[in-house]
Amino acid sequence: MHSSPAGVHVYQKFAACDLEGDSLTRFFLQDAYEGVETRNYDILTQAYSPLVPELIWTKVQMETKKLTYINVYQPLCLRTLRRYLQENKNILLRKVRPRVRVMRKANVASGKMNIVCLATGFYPRHIKMTLLRDERAVPDEELTAGEVFPNGDGTYQLRRSLALSEEEQRKKHVYTCTVTHLSLDNKLDVRWGMTHVECVQSKRVERCCFIWYVAPR
């Protein structure tokens, strides 16, 4: 924040790093002035995106900034991240099974029906979801690309959907949502359009209740 005779002005800088194992996989910075993003800089790939022409760095400025970021920001970011990981190890290393549902929903805007695959309540974030039609994977270009979003309880959710034409709705396809996650011993298959049973696996117990059909492979 800077105060001048013309008033108070706000400058913001955001730095972030991603760590996988002991390897730094991402390190970037973002600048903003008066709440408007002005530039992005990815230190690892050297990708520099000035969003304001007046803020373009010269070659000398670029080298100076690079040295500052590598020698100051990067070690600080890594130390902070590693300390946080150590302090919250039990929380971060936990595994929570996803709850998976397959739904049929009407799309009011297009007038089509959608087959929706929803996985929610899982941790950690990485998950693989595939929608099968008659035991064959539906091509990605036919699906609405889903992003992993956080839930309010620290877990995550992912949703992918397939729009069905009137012709497809008349066909007797069997749709199955297949999910792979670190918390699961096997793939989790949930099929739409049948009586469902859910089986919860553990090392000692397998417990089933009549809610959803789940067939681990």
C-alpha positions in Angstrom: 0.0 0.0 0.0 1.3 3.4 -0.9 0.0 6.8 0.2 0.5 9.9 -2.0 -1.1 13.4 -2.3 -3.3 11.9 -5.0 -4.6 9.2 -2.5 -3.9 5.7 -1.4 -2.7 3.1 -4.0 -2.5 -0.6 -3.6 0.2 -2.9 -5.1 -0.1 -6.7 -4.5 2.4 -9.5 -5.2 1.4 -13.2 -5.0 4.0 -16.0 -5.0 3.3 -19.7 -5.0 5.2 -23.0 -5.4 4.2 -26.6 -5.9 6.2 -29.5 -4.4 5.9 -33.2 -5.4 8.1 -35.3 -3.3 11.4 -33.4 -3.2 11.0 -31.8 -6.6 9.8 -28.3 -7.3 7.2 -28.6 -10.0 5.8 -25.1 -10.2 6.9 -21.7 -9.0 5.2 -18.5 -10.2 4.5 -14.9 -9.3 1.6 -12.5 -10.0 1.5 -8.8 -9.6 -1.5 -6.6 -9.3 -2.1 -2.8 -9.0 -5.3 -1.3 -7.7 -6.9 -4.7 -7.8 -6.1 -5.3 -11.5 -3.6 -8.1 -12.5 -0.6 -6.5 -14.2 1.8 -9.4 -14.9 2.5 -13.1 -14.5 5.9 -14.8 -14.3 6.6 -18.5 -14.2 10.1 -18.9 -13.0 10.6 -22.5 -14.0 9.5 -22.1 -17.6 10.6 -18.5 -17.9 7.2 -17.6 -19.2 6.6 -13.8 -18.7 3.2 -12.2 -19.4 3.1 -8.4 -18.9 -0.6 -7.4 -19.0 0.3 -3.7 -19.1 2.6 -2.4 -21.8 4.3 0.1 -19.5 5.4 -2.7 -17.2 7.4 -4.7 -19.8 10.9 -5.6 -18.3 14.1 -5.0 -20.2 16.6 -7.8 -20.6 18.7 -6.4 -17.7 15.6 -6.1 -15.5 14.5 -9.7 -16.3 17.9 -11.1 -15.3 17.9 -9.1 -12.0 14.3 -10.2 -11.2 15.2 -13.8 -12.0 18.1 -13.8 -9.6 16.0 -12.2 -6.9 13.2 -14.7 -7.3 15.5 -17.7 -7.4 17.6 -16.7 -4.4 15.0 -15.0 -2.2 11.4 -16.0 -3.1 12.0 -19.6 -4.0 13.9 -20.7 -0.8 11.3 -18.8 1.3 8.4 -20.4 -0.4 9.9 -23.9 -0.1 10.8 -23.5 3.6 7.3 -22.3 4.4 5.7 -25.1 2.4 7.9 -27.8 3.9 7.2 -26.5 7.5 3.5 -26.5 6.8 3.6 -30.0 5.4 5.5 -31.2 8.5 3.1 -29.5 10.9 0.0 -30.8 9.2 1.3 -34.2 8.1 -1.6 -36.2 9.6 -4.2 -34.1 7.9 -2.5 -33.9 4.5 -1.6 -37.6 4.3 -5.1 -38.8 5.2 -7.2 -40.8 2.6 -10.9 -40.4 2.3 -13.0 -42.5 -0.1 -15.1 -40.8 -2.7 -18.9 -41.1 -2.7 -19.9 -41.8 -6.3 -23.3 -41.3 -8.0 -24.6 -41.5 -11.5 -27.6 -39.3 -12.2 -29.9 -38.4 -15.1 -30.7 -34.7 -15.3 -32.6 -32.5 -17.7 -30.7 -29.6 -19.3 -33.3 -26.8 -19.5 -31.2 -24.7 -21.8 -30.6 -27.3 -24.5 -33.7 -29.5 -23.9 -31.4 -32.6 -23.7 -31.0 -35.1 -21.0 -27.6 -35.4 -19.3 -25.9 -38.5 -17.7 -23.9 -37.0 -14.8 -21.1 -38.8 -12.9 -20.4 -37.2 -9.5 -17.6 -38.1 -7.1 -17.5 -36.1 -3.9 -16.0 -36.2 -0.4 -12.6 -37.6 -1.4 -9.1 -36.7 -0.3 -6.4 -36.2 -1.6 -7.3 -34.1 -4.6 -6.1 -36.4 -7.5 -8.7 -38.6 -8.9 -9.4 -40.4 -12.3 -12.9 -40.6 -13.6 -14.1 -42.4 -16.7 -17.7 -42.7 -18.1 -18.4 -46.0 -19.8 -21.2 -46.6 -22.3 -21.9 -50.3 -22.7 -18.5 -51.1 -21.1 -16.6 -48.8 -23.5 -15.1 -45.4 -22.5 -17.0 -42.4 -23.8 -14.5 -40.1 -25.7 -13.4 -37.0 -23.8 -14.7 -34.7 -26.5 -18.2 -36.0 -25.9 -18.0 -35.1 -22.2 -18.4 -31.8 -20.4 -14.9 -31.4 -19.0 -15.0 -31.3 -15.2 -12.7 -29.6 -12.8 -11.9 -30.7 -9.2 -13.5 -28.3 -6.8 -13.0 -28.1 -3.0 -15.8 -28.9 -0.6 -16.3 -26.9 2.6 -15.0 -29.7 4.8 -11.5 -30.0 3.2 -12.5 -32.8 0.7 -13.0 -32.4 -3.1 -15.6 -33.2 -5.7 -15.5 -33.8 -9.5 -18.4 -33.9 -11.9 -18.5 -34.9 -15.6 -21.6 -35.1 -17.8 -22.7 -36.5 -21.2 -25.5 -34.8 -23.2 -27.9 -37.4 -24.7 -29.7 -36.7 -27.9 -33.3 -37.9 -28.4 -32.0 -40.8 -30.4 -29.5 -41.7 -27.7 -32.2 -41.6 -25.1 -34.2 -44.2 -27.0 -31.3 -46.6 -27.0 -30.9 -49.0 -24.1 -27.3 -48.1 -23.3 -25.8 -49.0 -19.9 -23.8 -46.2 -18.4 -21.1 -46.8 -15.8 -19.0 -44.3 -13.9 -15.5 -45.7 -13.1 -13.4 -44.0 -10.4 -9.8 -44.6 -9.4 -8.4 -43.0 -6.2 -5.6 -43.5 -3.7 -8.2 -44.4 -1.0 -9.5 -47.3 -3.0 -8.0 -50.8 -3.3 -9.7 -51.3 -6.7 -11.5 -49.3 -9.3 -15.0 -48.3 -8.2 -17.8 -48.8 -10.8 -21.2 -47.3 -10.3 -23.9 -48.1 -12.9 -26.9 -46.1 -13.8 -30.4 -47.5 -14.3 -30.3 -50.5 -12.0 -31.0 -51.5 -8.4 -27.9 -50.4 -6.6 -25.8 -51.9 -3.8 -22.8 -50.1 -2.2 -19.9 -52.2 -0.9 -17.4 -50.6 1.4 -14.0 -52.4 1.4 -11.4 -52.5 4.1 -8.6 -54.9 4.9 -10.7 -56.9 7.3 -14.4 -56.1 6.6 -16.6 -55.8 3.5 -19.8 -54.1 4.4 -22.8 -53.6 2.0 -25.9 -51.6 2.1 -28.7 -51.2 -0.5 -28.1 -47.7 -1.8 -25.9 -47.7 -4.9 -24.5 -50.5 -7.0 -20.7 -50.6 -6.7 -18.6 -53.3 -8.3 -14.9 -53.0 -7.5 -12.8 -54.6 -10.3 
